[in-house]
Amino acid sequence: MADTLTVITAGDLKQQLESDTPPVLINTLPQSAREARHIPGSINVPVGDIEQVEQLVPNTDAPIVVYCANADCDASPEAARPLEEHGYTNVADFEGGYAGWRRAG
């Protein structure tokens, strides 16, 4: 299967969060790590519990951005795949993660 996951930058994410239709921002880290690496406004759905998103975001066309700790962390792409498989059409991975968000200021 070809990897079609959309990847966005910190600048793109900032623009989207400030727009009239901000995405649902999902931190895919475990609850313990979420406390230390949390982008304001994000919700925490650990990668192992990603099916919970169906209750939290019933609209499969809603923009969703997943992120984890940093570019080396693969929790967010692992979370994005099942979302796309469950019919979510607008999923993006903020590849830089929390570290990239901090670096971007």
Secondary structure, 3 states (H helix, E strand, C coil): CCCCCEEECHHHHHHHHCCCCCCEEEECCCHHHHCCCCCCCCEECCHHHHHHHHHHCCCCCCCEEEECCCCCCCHHHHHHHHHHHCCCCCEEEECCHHHHHHHHC
